[in-house]
Structures are given as C-alpha cells and as structure tokens.
C-alpha cells in the first residue's frame, strides 16, 4: 500500500470522497494532495505529507490559478493518523463520514 493510499484510507476512503467531494487526488510519493470543493475556510487545496517522525504535515491552501498564487489557510505539523479526520472537519466544516 502506498503512502497516498494509506492517507486516503485514514481519512475515510471512498466515504471521505463521497462526503467531501474531494477530487483530483495526486500521489506525491511521500503524501497525497487533492482539490477541495467550497468550504467554510475557503481552502481549495489540501496537501498531506508524511514526515520523518511518522507523523503528517497537513496544509490547507487557497490556490488562485489566475494569479498563480498560493496562500496557506492553515498548517498543522506532527499530526497523528487518528487526528486527520478531526482536523479536516474543524477547518473545512465538512464531515468525513455519516
């Protein structure tokens, strides 16, 4: 299982994708990136990276494609796998499961 597949599984797998509308998932080798639909934080991009301490760095970003700018909305470091869903919900306001 790749790191990206493992992260998606920890987020909730296909149920996460169905509930949040996340799309354009990309395996970065050491993590997973995806586009997000409209949410309360205005972040439209999520990047989760596995670091050397076996924890994750989670970055919610607002990407403006017309101006070629990337602004961090929220960044969390040293996140454990069981915290991913809670952080996602707290920032975006979207539930990851029923």
C-alpha positions in Angstrom: 0.0 0.0 0.0 1.4 3.4 -1.0 1.6 6.3 1.4 -1.1 8.1 -0.6 -3.5 5.1 -0.4 -2.8 4.8 3.4 -3.6 8.5 3.9 -6.8 8.3 2.0 -7.8 5.2 4.0 -7.1 7.1 7.2 -9.3 9.9 6.0 -12.1 7.5 5.4 -11.5 6.2 1.9 -14.4 6.3 -0.6 -16.8 7.5 2.1 -14.5 10.5 2.6 -14.5 11.2 -1.2 -18.3 10.9 -1.4 -19.0 13.1 1.7 -16.5 15.9 0.9 -16.4 16.0 -2.9 -12.6 16.0 -2.9 -11.2 15.3 -6.4 -8.0 15.3 -8.5 -6.1 13.2 -6.0 -2.3 13.1 -6.6 0.2 10.7 -5.1 3.3 12.8 -4.3 5.4 9.9 -3.2 5.6 11.0 0.4 2.0 12.1 0.6 -1.3 13.0 -1.0 -2.7 16.2 -2.5 -6.3 16.9 -3.6 -8.6 19.7 -4.6 -11.5 20.5 -2.3 -14.9 21.9 -3.1 -16.2 25.1 -1.5 -16.0 25.1 2.3 -16.0 27.5 5.3 -12.3 28.1 5.3 -12.1 29.0 1.5 -9.3 26.5 1.1 -9.4 24.8 -2.2 -6.4 22.5 -1.9 -5.2 20.0 0.7 -1.7 18.6 1.0 -0.8 15.9 3.4 2.8 14.8 3.7 4.4 12.0 5.8 7.5 13.3 7.6 10.5 11.6 9.1 8.9 11.2 12.5 6.0 9.1 11.0 3.6 11.9 11.6 1.9 14.1 9.0 2.1 17.7 7.9 -1.4 18.9 6.8 -1.6 22.1 4.7 -4.9 23.7 3.7 -4.2 26.2 0.9 -6.0 28.7 -1.2 -4.7 28.5 -4.7 -5.5 31.2 -7.2 -4.9 29.8 -10.6 -5.4 33.0 -12.5 -2.8 34.9 -10.4 -0.5 32.0 -9.8 -0.6 32.5 -6.0 -0.7 30.0 -3.1 -1.7 31.2 0.3 -1.7 29.0 3.4 -5.1 28.9 5.2 -4.0 26.5 8.0 -0.9 24.4 8.5 -0.6 21.6 11.1 2.6 19.7 11.8 3.2 16.4 13.7 -0.4 15.2 13.2 -1.1 11.6 14.0 -3.3 9.5 11.7 -6.2 9.4 14.1 -6.3 13.2 14.1 -6.7 13.7 10.3 -10.5 13.5 10.1 -11.0 15.8 13.1 -8.6 18.4 11.7 -10.2 18.2 8.3 -13.7 18.7 9.8 -12.6 21.6 12.0 -11.1 23.6 9.2 -13.5 22.9 6.3 -16.7 22.3 8.2 -17.3 19.1 6.1 -17.9 15.8 7.7 -15.8 12.8 6.6 -18.4 10.2 7.5 -22.1 9.8 8.3 
